[in-house]
Amino acid sequence: MSIRSFLYLDSPKLRSLSSQIFEGVPDYVLHGEKESSETFEQQKGPLASGRLLGDIFAKEKSSSEMRFLEDHAYSIFEARVADLELIEDSRLPGFSATSQKAFFKVTGNLQINDVGATTRLLEKFNEIGEALVRSQISAGTVAGGKNKNNTEIKKIAAEMGLHMDDKWLNAIRTLISFGLNDVVEASVVIGKNLFTSPLKREFLRETAEMILYKFSRVTQQEFSLVGTVTQRGGIAEPDHQLPDVKDTDSVKMAMRTLSLHMRAVEQTYLGPLSSELVLDPIAIYTTVGADAL
């Protein structure tokens, strides 16, 4: 028996897909919720009397609701799409990145990229690099003693790859912020293909910071990433001349033209690589138990 430990599960997407595949959501459980608030006031009696006086006020509210058992429902969902041969599984013989099946399941070491954290790192990159050099000098791991001036510190940091041109760092940060903003991205490499997925933070089972702390930016454990293909790299773009914004005859057309120019910029710097497939993610999980390997 194997057990899934979820890193990510898009509940609304799972419910929508399940309702279509099963012609109605398959499994519910009756879940009772009970809220109890209690105020307790006590007074001790005379010394050695052993008396304990207390006034207790309790208010209890009970309710029952139908709740979707998501983790179990996902197991049912994946088993069903496998039975229907709707999923391309990287762990099965004959796996093909060019498959046109509805779903992809790719399993491997997961790389996690928190774009917000990356942009914050770029903003402080040189400052952090210089701080690391100073700490190494203090620890005696960098030759030359403790009498290095700021210019020498920056030179040592640059030689160690810990100091870069400020304008270059600002340019890279601007491009990343423009295209990806605060996205958390997960990716898996299978053979020559890169599979990437942008994740919604609200469907992560833990915060991105806690996930990175537990598993690192490249996990030692293998994770399965399941989703639907939204973009494939290597597909030629339509070859047509972009209109000039100043030639438009209305504000609406100007906005549409600007949108086309923005897309051209995004495809140049942030479009999928030739060997990349972008997946709209449903779930990310690792498997534990006897059947995990």
N, C-alpha and C positions, 0 to 999 in steps of 0.2 A: 504493500500500500504506500502511496506517495501523498504528501500533503503540500498544498500550495501556500506559500507565504507571500502575500501581495505587497508590492511596493506602490502600486498604482492601480486604481480601478475606476473607470468612468461609469458611474452608476446610471445616469440617464441614457447613455448610449447602449449600455447592456440591457436595460429595460426595453428600449425601443426595438433593438434587434431581436431580443428574445420573444417579444410580443408578436413579431412578424413570423419568426421561424416556428414558434409553437402555437400560433394563432391564439395568443393570449398568454399572459405571464404565467409561467409554470408552477412555481412553488412560493407559497406564502407561509409564514408562521404567525400564530397568534401570540402577540407579545404584550404582557401586562406590565404597566408601569405604575409604580407606587411612589408617591411623594409623601414624605412625613416630616413635619417640623415639630420640634418639641422644645419647650422651655422648661427648665428644671430649676427650682429654687429650694435650697435646703438650709436647715438651721440645726446646729447641734444642740442637744439638751444639756442639762447640768452635767458637770464633770463626773465621769464614771457611771453615768446613768445608762449609757448604751443606747440612748434614744436617738433616732435620726428622724427629724421632721422634714418633710418635703412636699412641695406643691408641684404637681406636674400637669402641664397643659399640653395636649397633643392634638394636632390637627392632621387628618389623614385624607389624602385624595388619591383615588384609584381610577385608572382608565385603562382600556384595552384598545389596541389598534392592530390592524393588519400590516405587518412589516415584511418587506422583501428580504429574504435571506440571501444576501448578495454573493458571498463567497461560494456557497453551495450552488447558487443559481449559475454562477460563471462556469463551474465545473460541468453542469448539465449543458450549458450553451456550447462550450468547446467540444464536448463529446458529440453533440448533435451535428455541428457543422463539419466535424471530422467524418461522421457517418455519411453525411450528404456529399462528401468530397468537395467541400467548399473552401478548404484551407490548405495553403501551401506551407508545409512544415520543413524547416531546414534540417531537421534531424532524421528525415526519412530519405531513402534512396530516390534518386531522380529529381531532387529539389532543383528548381529553376527560378532565377530572379526575373525571368521574362514571362512567368506564368500569369494568366489572366484570371485566376481564381479570385473569389470575393475577398478572402482574408489571407494574410501572411502571418506565420508564426516563426520568428527567428530566435535562436537560442545561442547565447555565447556570453563572453565577458562584457558587461554593460559599461559604457562610458557615459558619465553624467556631467553635463555642462550647465551650470547656473550662470546665465548671461549677466544677470544683475551683479553677481559676485565678481565676475570677470571684469566688468566695466569699473567696479570699485577698485579692483586690484590695479588696473591700468592707471587709474587716477593717482594712486599712491605708489606706483611701481618703483620709481627712482628713490623715493623716501624710504620704502621698505628695504630696497637693495642696499642703500647706504647704512641703514640700521643693522642689517645682517653683517656687513663688513666690520662695523664698529664692534659688534658683539664678538666676532671672531678675533679681532685684534686684542680685545680685552681678555679673551680666553687663551691667547698666545698661539692661535693656529694660523695667523697671518704674520709673516716676518716683517720686521721693521719697528717693533715696539709700539708704544702708545702715543708717539709724538707726530703722527700723521696729521696734516692739515686737511681742510675740506676738499681742496683740489685733488690731493693725493688719494683721499677716500673715494672720490668719484671715479678716478682713474682705475683704481683697484676694482671697484664695483663693475665698471664697464668691461674690464678684462675677464671678469667672472660671469658676464652676461646678465648682471644685475642692475645695469644702468643704460638707458637708451635715450635717444634724442627726444626731447619734450614735444616737439612739433609732430614727430612721427607717432608718438603715443596718443596725442590728442586726436590726430587724424583717424587712427584705428578705433579709438573709443567712439568717435562720432559716427563712423560707418556701422559699428556693431550696434550702437544705440538706435540708429536710424532704422536698421532692418529687423533687429531682434528684440529690442526694448528690454523687457524683464523676463524673457522666456526661460524655462527650464527645458533642456533638450537631452533626450536619451538616445544612444546610438549603439548598434551592434554591427560588427564586421563579420560577414560570411563569405569566405573565399575572397574574390576580388570586389565584392559589392558591399557598400555601406548603406545600412538601414537606419534612418533617423526619425525621431518623433518629437514634436513639441508637446510638452505636458502642461496641463492645467493644474496649478498649485493646489486648488481646492480638492482635487481627487488623489493627491499624494497621501499615503497613509501616515507619513510623518513629514516634518518640515524638511525642506531641501538641505538645510544646514545639518540636521540630525542624520539624514541619509548619507551625506558626504562624510560625516564623522564616522559612521558605522561601517560603510562599505568602500570608502575612498572614491576618487573621481573615476578610476577604472577598477571595477570590482574583481576580486579574486573568485567569487562565486559566479556561476553561470545563471543568467536570467533569461526568461522567455518574454519576448515583446510581441504582442498580438495586435494587429490593426489592419486597416484597409489602405491601399495605395492611393495617394493623392497626387504625387508628382514622380516622374521618372527622369533621371538625367540622360543626356545624350540625344534628346529629341530636338530636332532643328526648329528654331523659332521662325515664324513667318517673316519673310524678307520684304519689308515695306518701309518707306520713308516716313519718319515721324513728322506730323504737322508742327508748324511753328505756332507757339501760343499767341504771338502778336497778329497772326493771320486769322484768328477766330473772330466770329461776328457776334458772339454773345458770351455772357459770363458762364452759362452752363457749358458751352463748348470749350471755353478756356479751362474749366475745371476738368473736363474729360481729357483734354489734351495734356494737362499737367499730370493726370493720373497715368497716362501712357508713358510719359517721360519718367515718372517715378518707377514704373514697372521695368523700364529699360535699365535704370540704375540698379534696381534690386536684382535683376537677372544677371547683371555683370558681376556684382560683388557677392550676392547672397543666394543666387540660384543654385539648384542641385548640381552636384558634380556629375561627370559623365557616367560614373559607376554607382550613383546614389539613387536610392528610392526613399521617398518621404512617406511615412505611414501615419495615418490618423489613428492614435492609439486607443485601444479598448482596455487592455490590461498589461501590466508588467509584474512578473512574479518569479520567485525561485522555488525550486521543488526540493523537499526534504523527505526522507523516508527510504524504505528498502528499494523502491522502484525509481528513485530519483536519478540514478546514473544510467 
